[in-house]
Amino acid sequence: MAMPSLELDSRYEEKPKLLLLQPINGPFKTALSQKFELVKADESPLPLPTFLSTHCLQIKALFILAPTVTVDSSLLDQLPSLGLVAAISAGVDHIHLDACRKRGVVVTNAGETFTPDVADFAVGLLVDVLRKVTMADRFVKNGLWMGKGDLPLGSRVSGKRVGIVGLGSIGSHVAKRLMAFGCPISYFSRAPKPNFPSYRYFSSVLDLACENDVLVLSCALTAETHNIINRDVMVALGKDGIIINVGRGALIDEPELVRCLKEGVIGGAGLDVFVNEPDVPKELFQMENVVLSDHRAVTTPESFKGVSELVIANLDAFFSGKPLLSPVSS
Amino acid sequence: MDNVGVLVTHKPLPYLEQELVQRGCRIFRLWEVPESNRFEFIQKNSANIRAIIGNSRLGANAAMIDALPKLEIVTSFSVGLDKIDLVKCKERGIRVTNTPDVLTDDTADLAIGLAICVMRRILSAHKYVRSGAWKKAPYTLSTKFSGKRVGILGLGRIGLAIAKRAEAFNCPISYYSRSEKPYPNYTYYPTPADLATNCDVLVIACALTEKTRHIVDRTVIDALGPKGVLINVGRGSHVDEPELVAALVEGRLAGAGLDVYENEPHVPKELFGLKNVVHVPHVGSGTIETRTAMADLVLGNLEAHFLNKPLWTPIV
């Protein structure tokens, strides 16, 4: 008689455990649950440190759904077996990369999934601000076109000198789009990018601002880039200058931005991100030369689907010892 | 141009008015006259009017031309010629000029900008943030623009500029034109309905003629479909406006970005409450840079004519 096989039937293999600290619902939850056993700290009545010490000492992977949780040394110390932090976003300023690296924890992010949508949004914001689209739409709706009121003329997009702060995936896609609008492109980055010889490199944001009409912020938020847009930079950009921020709110000294807009130090802004979302400085609401949005540069079905597939693919790769698809280098 | 009488049909750019005055022109300000009295005003001053500066709303129609025996030149502050009776001008030997090229980029910039604003709901976002609603509820999804199929009605200067921009967003480009053009990367469709069937964003960028009036009719709107977006930077009369309004209100189109309307400045109020419609008041060339360049073309053409020099941008 043949001995029964002692190999585990793969149907009964335990799914790898995935820790979540934040609520999740919908098709993404379903997709994740099919492959991973979701360990939901947010659904436990236990205080988090107790939950972690009771249930998570063997946890190898943590999924961060939103920047409402900071992954710092203190959290990492409570997850001694952790090997991967999978973030859903492109920005990982809420994840302390050095602390992760020291503990041999790899971090993955959204990679290039969001790039086209964010780049499109940045261009949309710029055209809106320069051509006064939001203002014009309101002018029409308020019946002012019928009256004697005049809508102020906009300013040409074509030919505006555009300075990109951070020529990564998003920055280079913005550059490609605005070049087609006839905008000369220059950039600031930690080092010149040999792949983009036709774009002029500036080694300081101040110099970039001096020589441009528009600044597009598309870099990661780090200790070095925190408040990289300060008053000096805005003065250098000038009274007709426009700032478009699709990076992180804290790239700009926000109170100073409000002051500079109020005083006419710069000409206008298109802002998708803020220092303390969803709080937005109220002084911005009445400014006709400012367009605001609720961190929605990525909110298309394609981006959402793409990033959920990418997160799952990264987790699969991690648990099968294969190369990760979108690791973040610290 | 000393003492040359110029009939200006619309309120001009201050720069243009100043320059006309500086050159000694006598300006007849038609826009200041109530509509019902305008014909009388023209007749009263007909002995002195040798030039008309028209625009996209009022140029030089047959009645006006007939009432102006001294009219020599119509310089349009627009590239479109649909408000000028070109046949009559030719008959009378009246010169006609327009403002091509200088407004190509602005119009194309706006067309793409409108498409992104509509599809990504930028205006809704702005309103949402200002209302304080962001604290209470999460965002809704909008529609990706990159990679969508862009169909252009009319592949002239403006159509090509739109295509160039859309290509940078990885949008496959297709077009309808009177005849196929030598752009192998762009797919030609022999009818507007075929084009609409095969694109996600339909942009109107052709001239308004008898043949293109209502080129976007119910058939084309149906072909574009409930996921389709219409962008009009051409002329309002390119579109059967009541059909467009019905389609948007009933959800048979995904959205529209409109710069022009059949009866400007009237804009169908039924559209005002729709989040998927952006309406701007004919600002395709509405930048200080471009309007100044257009004014320079008008002035250059006028001066050239009255100095017996070759016109800068003649049509007739």
Interface residues (C-beta under 8 A of the other chain):
Chain A: P116 D117 A119 D120 F121 V123 G124 L125 V127 D128 L130 R131 K132 V133 T134 A136 D137 F139 V140 K141 W145 M146 L151 L153 G154 S155 R156 V157 S158 G159 K176 R177 M179 A180 F181 G182 E277 P278 D279 V280 F285 V291 L292 S293 D294 H295 R296 T299 T300 P301 E302 S303 F304
Chain B: D105 D106 D109 L110 I112 G113 L114 I116 C117 R120 R121 I122 L123 A125 H126 Y128 V129 R130 W134 K135 Y139 T140 L141 S142 T143 K144 F145 S146 G147 K164 R165 E167 A168 F169 N170 E264 P265 H266 V267 F272 V278 H279 V280 P281 V283 G286 T287 I288 E289 T290 R291
